[in-house]
């Protein structure tokens, strides 16, 4: 399992908004996550939490590009750009990113499939359901699988190689709490049906609080670690988390007890 460390250079992300808007602080935190065990750093300049205010292209670029450039200069870690805007993805790759993480599944910007293909970057396609449409999915497994397949078709037609694609079922995006729980419980179902690597991104989300059955912000890290370990046992390839060190240590313990080693991570 590969660990993706979350770096939000935003003022309003739900967990770490405002903490890393300064370039120096952002790069320092990214480098610390690498030391703690992150295999890649996912840099985002626009919050996608429910109710977040959209930002302009110019503002998003101003937030992420300086951080990507500095991190590329000071580290050889794989850099991911978390965006649904094709121009942000294009400029991020030119600045040093080698992965594009699109919560829109390449469907929100008509230029995104082409940019993904031209960049030759690794790409993450998330099943996108608008927050305002929460609960409208009726056949959960089929609709998530078919939605991801349509994203795959879009980028494949643009020229993206199959071995460059990672999938994300989009927990927390337009799904009810019961549906989020069902996706987590059967996360390997989507991987088996689609036959591609899978990323799980639930770090400190509302579903974690629901699963903990207690409303305690300070315990969200522990709840997230539990989902990380569960995902590992299900064969999930990537985990996207805020607290890299804690999740890495938990995975080290788990793999040791299961007879593996750190090279399995």
Secondary structure, DSSP 8 states (H G I E B T S, - for coil): -EEEEEEE--S--TTTTTSS-SHHHHHHHHHHHHHHT-SEEEEESS--STT-----HHHHHHHHHHHHHHHHHH--SEEEEE-S-HHHHHHHHHHT--EEEETTTT-SSTTHHHHHHHHT-EEEEE----GGGTT--SSHHHHHHHHHHHHHHHHHHHT--GGGEEEE--TTSS--HHHHHHHHHTHHHHHHHH-SEEEE--TT-HHHHHHHTS--GGGHHHHHHHHHHHHHHTT-SEEEES-HHHHHHHHHHHHHHTT--GGG-
